[in-house]
Amino acid sequence: MMKVADQCWVALARLHRENPGRASFRPTEILRRVKTDAEGPVRPGIQPHISLHNLANVRPSPAQYRMFLKLPSRELRLFRPGDHAHPERKGKLRPDIADLPAEFHDLVRWYDDEYSREQSGGPAEDPVLAMLGVGQKLWAQEDGDTFIRRMRDERNWQAPEPGDTAERIWSRLLAHQGESFRTARGLVFRYVVDGNGVWFERDGARVNKRLSRKDFDKAVARLPLRKTTDISDCFDYAYLYGILTDSRIVQQSDRAA
């Protein structure tokens, strides 16, 4: 039996070969092709491999395969050597031919001899064009006037003194970025510190709004936190609560301060 990752690769490779006029495919099309090709029930791991584990340009979670590339349109295509990949992804680009049934060996040869040698890029993957519409979700959550007021507030924010509780906790925040945390409801997320702000990431995707240092310090000033609504006026309080109730970030002495 083929490995789940390889089964997904075969489905997408066959779509490419059968539809030479198309550069990419929707995840639902790949799943449908897997179902068509499968000799029995579709295995539970198929869907997450299509939407996450095989994607070269998202953070590994935890698989490191570099088989698919996710485009700005959210469609997928096979990965080519030279395409952008997440730096933590070190896995294989295609199945090992020995792991596939003989009927699919020609797909690997086609990939090596033709597909992987084609030039990557094009209008759909132009880095400038890829930025089109990138802020739509952000502005759906925050109008222009609110954004300007928030930026003014951040500009007037004063950094805490080095010995302050907020500064100690911020130092720990820097040290643990990229690690997994959980919300009060058990949802797993990560974060990345960006200057005096924080971006949250869930399911390999970035939440389209940045937590400001001002909101962070405001929440720290309310320690110890009893419930998420203690900081409901901060963004994004569900993730922020998960950080400020985690012992890696907030210690007992901080809660008592």
C-alpha positions, 0 to 999 in steps of 0.5 A, a space after each residue: 500500500 502506498 504511503 499517504 503522502 505519496 498517494 496524494 502526490 500521485 493524484 496531483 501528478 495525474 491531474 497535471 498530466 491529464 490537464 496540461 492547460 492548467 497550472 494548479 488545482 483546488 484541494 477538493 479536486 485532488 481529494 476527489 481524484 484520490 477517491 477516484 483512484 482508491 481501491 477502497 475507503 479513503 484513509 483518514 490522513 489524506 485530507 490533512 496531507 493535501 491541506 497541510 502536511 505536503 505543503 512546502 511553503 507552510 510551517 511543518 506540522 509536523 511533517 516536513 514534505 515539500 511535495 506541493 506548493 500553495 499559491 496565492 489563489 489557494 490552489 495547489 501545484 506540484 513543488 519544483 526544485 527552486 520554489 520557495 519552501 519554509 526553512 524548517 521543511 527538509 523532506 522529500 519533493 516526490 515519492 521514491 520510485 521504489 515505494 510506488 506500484 509499477 503503474 506509477 513509475 512513469 509519473 516519477 520519470 515525467 516529474 524528473 525529466 519534464 515537470 521539475 525542469 520547467 521554469 517556476 513562476 509566472 503571472 499567478 506566482 509573481 511576488 508583486 501580483 501575489 500581494 493583490 488583495 492581501 489586506 482584504 480580511 484585515 480591513 474587513 475587521 478594522 476600518 481605516 479610522 480605527 486603524 489610524 487611532 491604533 497606530 497613534 496609540 502605538 506611537 505614543 506607547 512608552 517602553 517599560 523600564 528593564 526591571 518591570 514585570 512587563 519587560 521580563 515577560 516580554 523577554 520570555 515571549 521572545 525566547 519561546 516564539 515558534 513553540 506551540 501554545 493552547 487557548 483556553 479551549 485547547 486550540 493549538 497556536 504559535 506566534 512570532 514576535 515582530 518588533 513591538 508586536 506579535 503575529 499569531 498563527 493557527 493551522 499554518 496560517 497567520 491571523 490577519 491582525 497584529 497584537 500591539 505591545 501596548 495591548 500586551 502590556 495592558 493585559 500583563 498589568 491585569 495579572 493574574 488572569 482568571 478568565 479570557 474576558 478579563 482582557 476582552 478589550 485586547 487583541 486577540 484575547 483568546 490567544 493572548 490569554 493562552 500565552 499569559 496563563 502559560 508557565 513558560 511565559 508567566 511565572 508565579 512571581 509575575 502573577 503576584 506582582 
